[in-house]
Amino acid sequence: MSNDEKIEEEIENNTSEANVEETTDAESKNDEEIKLDDETVFKSDNVQAKTDKLTTKNKIIIIIGYIFALLIPLIGLIYGIILAYINKPHSYREHGVYIIILSIIMWIIYFIIGLA
């Protein structure tokens, strides 16, 4: 065999070995991506479970605000303002504004009833 033939064989062998390495690297990257996807799904399940637990607390806090707005408008107004300015869940802000409006309406109704 001449030197040229040996060089060509080595190039072919190196090329096929490089392709095998690239393929295994690509497969391991795909496996990592799949693992990350599985972990993400698992984490999102945990987050969903935590938010489900928090939503009952959130609902109770919001319901208390509406009760105060109906029965004691001054406290409902203060409670609504506090909820409207809390940065945690978006539902607090939304319901906080509604509690403020309901408190003002109830305050007007109680004032009118008091005058009659």
N, C-alpha and C positions, 0 to 999 in steps of 0.2 A: 504494500500500500504506500502510496505517495503521501507526502505531507499534506497536500491539498485535500485528499480524500479523508485523511484523519481529521483535519480541521472541520470539514463539512459534517462528518459523523458527530463530532463533539458539539457542533452548533445545533444539530438536530436533537441530540440528547438533551442539551441544556434547554432548548426551546420547549421540548415536551415536558421536562421537569418543571419549568417555570409555569407552564399552563396548568399543570397539576396543582402546584402551590397556589396559583391565583384562584383556581377553582375551589380549593379547600378554604382559602381565605374568604372568598365570597360566600361559601356555604356557612362558615362560622359567623360571618357578619349577619347573614339572614337568620341564623339561629339566635344571635343576640337580639336582633330586631324583634323576633317572635317572642323571646323572653321578655323584652321590654313591653311589648304589647300585652302579654299576659299579666305582667306586674301592673301595668296601667289599668287594665280591666279590674284586677283585684283591688287596686287602690281606689278606683272609682266606686267599686261596690262598698268599700269601707266608708268612703266619704258620703255616699248615698245613705248608708245606715246611720251615720252620725247626723246628717241633716234631717233625716226622718225623726230622730229623737229630739232635735232642736225645734222642729216645727211645732211639736205639741207645746213646748215651753213658749215659743213665739205666739202661738194662738192664745194661750192663757194670758200672756202679757197684753196682747191686743184686745182681748175680750174684757179684761179688767178696765182698760182705757175707755171702751165704749160704755161700760156700766157707770164709771165715774162721770162720763160726759152726760149720760141720761139723768142720773140721780143728783150729782153734786157738780154742776157745770164749772165752778171755779177750779176745783181739783182736776176735773176732766180737761180743762183748758191747759193747765200747767202740765199735766201728764202728756197731753197731745204735743205740746211744744217740746218737751223732753224727747218724746219718740221721734218727732220730726227732725231733730238735730243729731240723733245718734247715727253713727256711720256704719254700724254693723250690718244687719240685713236690710235689704231694700224695702221689704214689706213694712218695716217700722216707719220709714219716712212716709210711705204712701198712706198708711192707716193713721199716722200721727196727724197728717193734714185733715183727714176725714174726722178724726176725733175733735180737732180744734173747731171745725165747722159745726159739728153736732153740738159741741159745748156752747158755742155762741147762739145757735138756734134755740137750744133749750133754755139758755139764760134769758133770751128775749121772751120765750113762751112763759117762763116763770114770772117775769116782770109784768107781762100783760095780765096773767092770772092774779097776781098780787094786787094790781090796780082795780080789777073788776070787783 
